[in-house]
Amino acid sequence: MKFLADMGVSPLTVKALSQQGYYAIHLSEEGLFYLPDSLIMSKQRMKEE
């Protein structure tokens, strides 16, 4: 399972998920925090293709 954490989620939560073996990234890690949600989702979908 993959998690893309929004700005309302603590980076500590993302770290804990990663330590438990999940793929988890925070928007701030990807430099996407300034984009509207619709563009964030589009970019992530394109990344998975």
Helices and strands as residue ranges (DSSP letters): E 2-5, H 11-19, E 23-26, H 27-30, H 37-48
